[in-house]
Amino acid sequence: MHEGFCLPVLEAMAAGTPVVASNLTALPEICGDAAVLAAPADFAEAVLEALDRAEELRAKGRERAKLFTWRRSAEAMDAAMDALLTTDD
């Protein structure tokens, strides 16, 4: 299974769950500094770090998740479509 946009990570952040995520693919871009990012082989250490920083990660995660709303996604898609349709040929 492949999650292309990292929606489960954003859902966890919105719910106030500290997140440990891979430092690969789009996850670093989506998570920013609101998660502990680590190589998959280092997840055990990353979980311990997340436990130590739980309150900080909860607060940052909730704020980070607010950046990714359906409204903002729709507005970005609308702007992209407008740009494509209004180019001068």
N, C-alpha and C positions, 0 to 999 in steps of 0.2 A: 504494500500500500504506500502511496506517495501523496503527501499533502503539499501542494504547490505553493500555497500562500501562507502557511503557518497559522491558520485560523485557530487550531487548538491552543497554541501558545498565547494568542491574544485573548481567547476565552478564559484561560487560566489566569492571566494577568488581570482581566476585568473582574474576576471573582476574588481577587486578592490572594492568589496562590503564588508563593515564591517559585520562580521558574529556573530550571537548569536545562540548558539547550545546547545542542551541538554548535560548534564554531564554524560549521560548514554551510554551504548553500545560502539561502536567503535569510536564515535565522539571525545572524548578527545585525543585518539591516533592520529587520522587524523588531528585534528585542532592544537594540540600543544598549543603554547601561542599566536596563530594568531587569536583567537576568544574569545569571552566572553562565558564561559561555565557556565550553571546554571541548577538547577532543573527546570522542566517545570513550577512548581508553582511560580517560581521566575523570569519568563521571562520579566515581565514589568520592574523590576529593571535592568535586564540585558540589555534591549534595551536602557535605559537611560545611562547606563555605556558605551555601544557601541557608542552612540552619542557623549559622552564626549571624547572618545578615537578613533574617526573615522579615523583620519589621520594615527595614529600608527597602527591600525588594517588593514587599506588598504595596507600599506607597508609590514607588516608582512604576511598578507594573500597572496599577490602576490609572495613573496619569498617562503612561505610554499607550494603553489600550484606547484611551479617549481620542487619540490621533487617527485611529482607524475605524471610522464610522461608515455605515452604508451610504449616508448622505455625502460624505467627502469622496467616497469611491465613485458614486454616481456623478458628482460634479466634475471630477477629474476625467471620467470617461466622456462626459458631455463636452468638455473643453477639448479633448483630443479629437473627438469626432468633428467638432466645429472647425478645428484647425485643418483637418484633412479635407473637409468639404469646401473651405473658403480659400484654398490656395489658388494663386493665379497660374494659369497654364499658358 
